[in-house]
Amino acid sequence: MLPQGPRWHELTAPGPGYVAACDARDIGVAAVRLGAGRSRKEDDVDPAVGITVLAKRGDAVERGTPLARVAYRDQERLEAALPLLERAWRLADEAPDPAPLVLGRVG
């Protein structure tokens, strides 16, 4: 339904391990740098660019396993987003403990 980005970049795991963390804020800011969101209300949003997360917390990965697929139009915007994406995933030698289903109660 949405337009597809004309170019694709695959972010891959630098080595083997388990996804210990995936920083949503870094991924979100990287998406804004690609043009998928706004820094200011005057900015245009490009619905053809964005980030598809392929590896989540707890997943086992090998070197070269895709972590995310990035749709982009502009090489400079991709280069501005990549440092954030490269630090968004943290790998560990052992699988992380499962995240709690309930973080807390209100009231």
Contacts in CASP RR format, 6 or more apart in sequence:
PFRMAT RR
TARGET T0000
AUTHOR 0000-0000-0000
METHOD contacts of the structure
MODEL  1
MLPQGPRWHELTAPGPGYVAACDARDIGVAAVRLGAGRSRKEDDVDPAVG
ITVLAKRGDAVERGTPLARVAYRDQERLEAALPLLERAWRLADEAPDPAP
LVLGRVG
2 47 0 8 1.000
2 48 0 8 1.000
3 47 0 8 1.000
3 48 0 8 1.000
4 48 0 8 1.000
4 71 0 8 1.000
5 48 0 8 1.000
5 49 0 8 1.000
5 71 0 8 1.000
5 72 0 8 1.000
5 73 0 8 1.000
6 48 0 8 1.000
6 73 0 8 1.000
7 71 0 8 1.000
7 72 0 8 1.000
7 73 0 8 1.000
7 75 0 8 1.000
7 78 0 8 1.000
8 69 0 8 1.000
8 70 0 8 1.000
8 71 0 8 1.000
8 72 0 8 1.000
9 69 0 8 1.000
9 70 0 8 1.000
9 72 0 8 1.000
9 78 0 8 1.000
9 82 0 8 1.000
10 66 0 8 1.000
10 68 0 8 1.000
10 69 0 8 1.000
10 70 0 8 1.000
11 66 0 8 1.000
11 67 0 8 1.000
11 68 0 8 1.000
11 69 0 8 1.000
11 70 0 8 1.000
11 82 0 8 1.000
11 85 0 8 1.000
11 86 0 8 1.000
11 89 0 8 1.000
12 63 0 8 1.000
12 64 0 8 1.000
12 65 0 8 1.000
12 66 0 8 1.000
12 67 0 8 1.000
13 55 0 8 1.000
13 61 0 8 1.000
13 62 0 8 1.000
13 63 0 8 1.000
13 64 0 8 1.000
13 65 0 8 1.000
13 66 0 8 1.000
13 67 0 8 1.000
13 89 0 8 1.000
13 91 0 8 1.000
14 63 0 8 1.000
14 64 0 8 1.000
14 91 0 8 1.000
15 61 0 8 1.000
15 62 0 8 1.000
15 63 0 8 1.000
15 64 0 8 1.000
15 91 0 8 1.000
16 61 0 8 1.000
16 62 0 8 1.000
16 63 0 8 1.000
16 91 0 8 1.000
17 60 0 8 1.000
17 61 0 8 1.000
17 62 0 8 1.000
17 91 0 8 1.000
17 92 0 8 1.000
17 93 0 8 1.000
18 58 0 8 1.000
18 59 0 8 1.000
18 60 0 8 1.000
18 61 0 8 1.000
18 91 0 8 1.000
18 92 0 8 1.000
18 93 0 8 1.000
18 94 0 8 1.000
18 95 0 8 1.000
18 96 0 8 1.000
19 55 0 8 1.000
19 56 0 8 1.000
19 57 0 8 1.000
19 58 0 8 1.000
19 59 0 8 1.000
19 61 0 8 1.000
19 67 0 8 1.000
19 89 0 8 1.000
19 90 0 8 1.000
19 91 0 8 1.000
19 96 0 8 1.000
20 57 0 8 1.000
20 58 0 8 1.000
20 90 0 8 1.000
20 91 0 8 1.000
20 92 0 8 1.000
20 96 0 8 1.000
21 57 0 8 1.000
21 89 0 8 1.000
21 90 0 8 1.000
21 96 0 8 1.000
22 53 0 8 1.000
22 55 0 8 1.000
22 56 0 8 1.000
22 57 0 8 1.000
22 88 0 8 1.000
22 89 0 8 1.000
22 90 0 8 1.000
23 87 0 8 1.000
23 88 0 8 1.000
23 89 0 8 1.000
23 90 0 8 1.000
26 84 0 8 1.000
26 85 0 8 1.000
26 87 0 8 1.000
26 88 0 8 1.000
27 51 0 8 1.000
27 53 0 8 1.000
27 68 0 8 1.000
27 84 0 8 1.000
27 85 0 8 1.000
27 88 0 8 1.000
28 51 0 8 1.000
29 84 0 8 1.000
30 51 0 8 1.000
30 81 0 8 1.000
30 82 0 8 1.000
30 84 0 8 1.000
30 85 0 8 1.000
30 88 0 8 1.000
31 37 0 8 1.000
31 49 0 8 1.000
31 50 0 8 1.000
31 51 0 8 1.000
31 81 0 8 1.000
32 38 0 8 1.000
32 39 0 8 1.000
33 77 0 8 1.000
33 80 0 8 1.000
33 81 0 8 1.000
33 84 0 8 1.000
34 46 0 8 1.000
34 49 0 8 1.000
34 50 0 8 1.000
34 51 0 8 1.000
34 70 0 8 1.000
34 71 0 8 1.000
34 72 0 8 1.000
34 77 0 8 1.000
34 78 0 8 1.000
34 81 0 8 1.000
35 43 0 8 1.000
35 44 0 8 1.000
35 45 0 8 1.000
35 46 0 8 1.000
35 49 0 8 1.000
35 50 0 8 1.000
35 77 0 8 1.000
36 45 0 8 1.000
36 46 0 8 1.000
36 47 0 8 1.000
36 49 0 8 1.000
36 50 0 8 1.000
36 51 0 8 1.000
37 43 0 8 1.000
37 45 0 8 1.000
38 44 0 8 1.000
38 45 0 8 1.000
46 73 0 8 1.000
48 71 0 8 1.000
48 73 0 8 1.000
49 71 0 8 1.000
49 72 0 8 1.000
49 73 0 8 1.000
49 77 0 8 1.000
50 70 0 8 1.000
50 71 0 8 1.000
50 72 0 8 1.000
51 68 0 8 1.000
51 69 0 8 1.000
51 70 0 8 1.000
51 71 0 8 1.000
51 85 0 8 1.000
52 68 0 8 1.000
52 69 0 8 1.000
52 70 0 8 1.000
52 71 0 8 1.000
53 67 0 8 1.000
53 68 0 8 1.000
54 66 0 8 1.000
54 67 0 8 1.000
54 68 0 8 1.000
54 69 0 8 1.000
55 61 0 8 1.000
55 65 0 8 1.000
55 66 0 8 1.000
55 67 0 8 1.000
55 68 0 8 1.000
55 89 0 8 1.000
57 96 0 8 1.000
57 99 0 8 1.000
58 95 0 8 1.000
58 96 0 8 1.000
60 95 0 8 1.000
61 67 0 8 1.000
61 91 0 8 1.000
67 89 0 8 1.000
68 85 0 8 1.000
70 78 0 8 1.000
70 81 0 8 1.000
70 85 0 8 1.000
72 78 0 8 1.000
72 81 0 8 1.000
END
